[in-house]
Amino acid sequence: MGLMDTVRSIFGVSAETDATRKADPEDLFGMSTAYMTMEADLGYENAGQAALCFSSVDSTDFSDTVDEVKSILEAGEDDTGTTFDTHNDDHGYSWVVLDDTDPEDLLTTIHFAADTFIEQGYGSRLLAAVFAFDKSGTDHAYWIYSFRRGAYYPFVPEGDHERDNQAEFKLQSVLEGELDIEDDEQYWYPLWPDRPGGYPWE
């Protein structure tokens, strides 16, 4: 499962306390043009995967909401071809992982899922929407939308629990006009994969 160090607890608690503005699922649609810029200007291609990370509540009503999200995603599979999987990681967080080679389908589907949580009164349980990009097959980069901060930030893992800060700042500079980017770098929390070259949700 995806490994995150102690910053994950900060990601869920401190960011909520220090939130600068209310998250808006419509912010996600900035990724629509960002996909093209990532490929054309930076050489990163859509990895064919995106994920929604959230924290669960032990209640029947919340379970019903998760079931509703699953039903919506299942209904959309025939129309978009976007498949999905759900699981809980070792840190108690839940993931909806989407697979589709069409970035617009990934974006639309993750928006539907997030919007359903919010409509049912569980927007505060949403942690992040994660969009994955590949370069040279195994070099991954991510744009992460923090629902607690209402902003995107880049994450480029390198090796074993190292970050390519130069690449992250490059992503920031190129995409600054297209995405609402978190300007306080202390909130650029890493979502470490279990293994180099893996994805955080694996």
N, C-alpha and C positions, 0 to 999 in steps of 0.2 A: 504494500500500500504506500501511498505518498508519504514521504517523511518530511516533517517540518520540525524545526527546533522550537525553542521557547517563544520565538516570535509569533507562533501560531496563536498562543493565548493572548498576546498583545493584539493580534489581528482581529480577534473576536471581542476584546474588551476595551482596550485603550482607544482603538480607532473609533469605536462607537461613542465613547465619552468625548473624544476630541473631534467629532464629525464637524466638518465645515458647512455642509449643506445636505439637504435630504437627497438621497439617491433617486434617480429617475430612470426607469428602464429605457426611456427614449434615448438616453445617453449612449446606449449600446450601439445605436445605428451609425455612430461615427465610424465604427469599424468597417462599414460598407466600402468607403473609399480607401480606408487605411490598408485593406487587403491588397488593393492595386498598387498603392505606393510602396508597400513592403516588398512587392515583387519587382516592380519597375525600377525603383531607386536604390533598393538595398539588397536585392537578390534572394529574399526570403519568400518561399512559396507556402501557400496554405498547406498545413500538415494534414488536413482532412479530419481534424478533431477539435472539439471545444468542450468545455465542461462548466457546470454550475455547481458551486460548493455552498453548502448550507449547514446550519446546526439544527438538530432535531429537537422536538419537544415531546415529552412522554404524555401524549393526550390522544384521545380518539379523533378529535376534530383535526389535529395536525396530520394524523395518519390518513384521514379522509382527503385532506388537501394534497398530500403526496400521491395518493391513488388517483386523484383528479389530474394531476400533472402527468402521471404515467398514461392515463387514458387519452389525454390530448396528444401526447407524443406518439402513441400507438396509432391514433386516428390519422396523424399526419404522415406516417411512414409511407403509405401508398401514394400520397400526393407529391412528397418531396424526395423520398428515398432516404431520408435521414433516419438512421437507426440509433438506438440508445441502449445504455446499460446503467444500472444504479448499484451502488455499493456503499458501505461504510468503511472508513479507513481505521487505522490502528489508534487514531487520536480522537475518535468519537465524532468525526465529521462525515457528512453524507455528500455523495457526488452523483450528479446526473451527467453521464459522459455521452457526447453525441459524435456520430461518425457520418461524414458526408464529404465528397470531393468538391461540392459546390459551396463556396463560402457564404453566399447569400442565404442558402438554406440553413446553414449552421447558425447564422446570425438571427434569422427570423425565428427559428425553433427555440433558441436559448432565450430570446425575448419573450416568446409565449410562455415558457416555463416560469421565468422570473415574474412576469406580470400576473400569473395565476397565484403565486405565493402572496404577492402584494394585495391582490383583490380579495383574498381570503383572510387578510389581516396578519400575514406572517412575513411581511417585508423585512422586519427586524432580524429574521433568522437567516436571511441571505448574506453570505460572506463575500463571494467573488464569482465573477464570470471570467473564464480563462480561455484565451484564444491562442492556439499553438501554430508556430511557423517553423519551417525546416530550411536549412541551407546545407548543401552537400549531403543530404540524407540523414545525418546523425547530429548535426549542430542545430539545436533547438533554441528558439527564442519565443517569448510569450508577451502578450499584452494582457494585463490583468485589470479588470474593472472592480474596484473595491466599493461595494454597496454601502459600507460604513463611512467612506470618505466622499463618495459621489464623484470619483475620478479614476482615470486609467494610470497605470505605470508600467514600465518595461521590466522584464526579468530575463536575463540571459545566463543560465548556469554554464559553468565551465569546469570540466574535470569532476573531482569529488568534493562537493560542497564549497566550490569557489564560484565567484561571479565575474563575468566579463564586464567590468564597469565601463570600459571604453565603448563597447558595443551598446550598452544600455543608454549612455549619453548620446550616442549617435542616433539611436532610435528616437530618443526624446527630441532631439533637434530637428529631425526630418519630419516627424509626425505632429509637431507642436501645433500646427495650424489646423489639423484635422480632428484631433482628439482633445478632450478636456483632460490634461495631464496633471497629476498630483505634483505640486511644486515643492512640497516638503519631503525630501528624500528619506527621512527617517520612517516614512510610511511606505517605502518601497519594499515590502516584506517578501522574502524568498519563499517559494513553494518547492522545496527540494524533492527531486525524484529519489526513489530508492537506489537507483544505479545510474552511473553516468550514461547519458544518451536516452534515458527513459523519460516517461512523462510523470508528473506529480500524482496523477490519479491512478497509476498502475499499482 
